[in-house]
């Protein structure tokens, strides 16, 4: 199934991005120790950091997550349509919410869960994969929470303009050259940000595993009931 394959690829890339973020944090730690409070030494150190692996993993992850999102939403719409055939009229929301619920501000925290709960109930009320679905949704909420915390930290921590990967913008380099940037405070803030990113990356990989298991089990049950496994 396309969705599970892409989720697997995305999960692997999540781990690689976490490795990249860990390397980034290590680079910052070395830079902080080598530069001390000298913006000039910090500038020289950052100028020679190799960003190739980090940029490559970020690009591949962005591509994979885009394709995965499309494939997952198509699967979600299909199992919702199948569930309607199995138990018409038992769903709390119309079929359009199978996709629309994911894009509803704030509502995306519970509408998709209601939808998949109804799908499970319609598909197999006796022994549907409720625990698996609950585990997947809990992991997904954790990812949302971590992403939100990370975003707020980057937005509101000291010197928010400095939150650039490897400080590769003219603005940050200019501050380093001019001596107007607190090197140690800036490096510490970025290291904290990197830790948040690593935790988020690994949590996302875990959520991908639960999503794969949910897709496989729910699809298997529906295909059996619809006679597609014969």
C-alpha positions in Angstrom: 0.0 0.0 0.0 1.4 3.4 -1.1 0.5 5.2 2.2 2.4 2.6 4.4 5.5 2.6 2.1 5.7 6.4 2.2 5.1 6.5 5.9 8.0 4.1 6.3 10.2 6.2 4.2 9.2 9.3 6.2 9.9 7.6 9.5 13.4 6.6 8.3 14.0 10.2 7.2 12.7 11.4 10.6 15.5 9.5 12.2 18.1 10.8 9.7 16.9 14.3 10.4 17.3 13.7 14.1 20.8 12.5 13.5 21.4 15.7 11.4 20.0 17.8 14.2 22.2 16.1 16.7 25.3 16.8 14.5 24.1 20.4 14.3 23.9 20.7 18.1 27.4 19.1 18.4 28.7 21.7 15.9 27.2 24.5 17.9 28.7 23.2 21.1 32.1 23.0 19.5 31.7 26.5 18.1 30.6 27.8 21.5 33.6 26.3 23.2 36.0 27.5 20.5 34.6 31.0 20.1 34.0 32.0 23.7 32.5 35.4 23.5 34.3 36.4 20.3 31.9 37.0 17.4 34.8 37.0 15.0 35.9 33.5 16.0 32.2 32.3 15.9 31.9 33.7 12.4 35.1 32.0 11.3 34.0 28.6 12.8 30.5 28.7 11.3 31.8 29.6 7.9 33.6 26.2 7.7 30.7 24.0 8.9 29.6 21.4 6.4 25.8 21.8 6.0 25.4 19.2 3.1 24.0 16.3 5.1 21.6 18.6 7.0 20.3 20.3 3.9 19.9 17.0 2.0 17.9 15.3 4.8 15.7 18.4 5.3 14.9 18.5 1.5 14.2 14.8 1.3 12.0 14.9 4.4 10.0 17.9 3.1 9.4 16.0 -0.2 8.5 12.7 1.6 6.1 14.3 4.0 4.3 16.1 1.2 3.8 12.8 -0.7 2.9 10.9 2.4 0.2 13.5 3.4 -1.5 13.1 0.0 -1.4 9.3 0.1 -2.6 9.1 3.7 -5.5 11.5 3.1 -6.6 9.4 0.0 -6.4 6.2 2.2 -8.4 8.0 5.0 -11.1 9.0 2.5 -11.3 5.4 1.1 -11.8 3.7 4.4 -14.4 6.3 5.4 -16.3 5.5 2.1 -15.9 1.8 2.8 -17.3 2.2 6.3 -20.3 4.1 5.0 -21.1 1.1 2.8 -20.7 -1.3 5.8 -22.8 0.8 8.2 -24.6 3.7 6.5 -25.9 6.5 8.6 -23.9 5.6 11.8 -21.2 8.3 11.3 -21.2 11.5 13.3 -19.9 13.6 10.4 -20.4 13.6 6.6 -17.8 12.0 4.3 -16.2 15.4 3.5 -14.9 15.7 7.0 -12.6 12.7 6.4 -10.3 15.2 4.7 -11.6 18.5 5.8 -11.3 17.6 9.5 -7.5 17.5 9.2 -7.4 21.2 8.0 -10.0 22.6 10.5 -8.1 25.0 12.9 -8.2 23.5 16.5 -10.8 21.0 15.3 -8.1 18.9 13.7 -7.2 17.9 17.3 -10.4 15.8 17.6 -12.4 15.7 14.4 -10.2 13.1 12.6 -10.2 11.0 15.8 -14.0 11.0 15.8 -14.0 10.1 12.2 -11.6 7.1 12.5 -13.5 6.0 15.7 -16.7 5.8 13.7 -14.8 4.0 10.9 -13.6 1.4 13.3 -17.0 1.0 14.9 -18.6 0.6 11.5 -15.9 -1.8 10.2 -15.7 -4.1 13.2 -17.7 -3.1 16.3 -16.6 -6.3 18.2 -12.9 -6.4 17.7 -11.8 -3.3 15.7 -8.2 -2.0 16.4 -9.3 0.6 18.9 -6.2 0.3 21.1 -4.0 0.7 18.1 -5.9 3.7 16.9 -5.7 5.3 20.3 -2.0 4.7 20.5 -1.5 6.3 17.0 -3.7 9.3 17.9 -1.9 9.8 21.3 1.5 9.8 19.4 0.1 12.3 16.9 -1.0 14.7 19.6 2.4 14.4 21.2 4.0 15.4 17.9 1.6 18.4 17.6 2.5 19.5 21.1 6.2 19.2 20.6 6.1 21.0 17.3 4.1 23.8 18.9 6.5 24.1 21.8 9.5 24.2 19.4 7.8 26.8 17.3 7.0 29.0 20.2 10.5 28.7 21.6 12.1 29.7 18.3 9.6 32.6 18.1 10.0 34.0 21.6 13.5 33.0 22.8 16.2 35.6 23.1 17.1 37.2 19.7 14.5 35.4 17.6 16.1 36.8 14.4 19.1 34.6 15.1 17.2 31.3 14.7 18.6 30.2 11.4 20.1 26.9 10.6 23.9 27.3 10.8 23.4 31.1 10.8 23.7 31.2 7.0 21.9 34.5 6.5 23.5 37.9 6.1 21.6 39.3 9.1 23.2 36.9 11.6 26.6 37.0 10.0 26.4 40.8 10.0 25.7 40.7 13.8 28.7 38.4 14.3 31.0 40.6 12.3 29.7 43.7 14.1 30.0 42.2 17.5 26.4 42.9 18.4 25.3 39.3 19.0 25.7 37.6 22.3 27.5 34.5 21.0 27.1 32.3 24.1 23.4 33.2 24.6 22.7 32.7 20.9 24.5 29.3 20.8 22.8 28.1 23.9 19.4 29.0 22.5 20.1 27.2 19.3 21.3 24.1 21.1 18.1 24.1 23.1 16.1 24.4 19.9 18.1 21.5 18.4 17.2 19.3 21.3 13.5 20.1 20.8 13.8 19.3 17.1 15.5 16.0 17.9 12.7 14.9 20.3 10.1 16.0 17.8 11.8 14.1 15.0 11.9 10.9 17.0 8.3 11.3 18.2 7.2 11.8 14.6 9.0 8.6 13.6 7.2 6.7 16.4 3.8 8.2 15.3 4.6 7.0 11.7 5.1 3.4 13.0 1.7 3.5 14.8 0.1 5.0 11.6 1.5 2.1 9.5 0.1 -0.5 11.9 -3.3 1.2 12.0 -3.5 1.4 8.2 -2.5 -2.2 7.7 -4.9 -3.6 10.3 -7.9 -1.5 9.4 -7.4 -2.1 5.7 -7.1 -5.8 6.3 -10.4 -5.9 8.2 -12.2 -3.9 5.6 -10.9 -5.9 2.7 -11.9 -9.1 4.4 -15.5 -7.8 5.1 -15.8 -6.5 1.5 -14.5 -9.8 0.1 -11.4 -8.3 -1.4 -9.0 -10.8 0.1 -10.4 -13.8 -1.6 
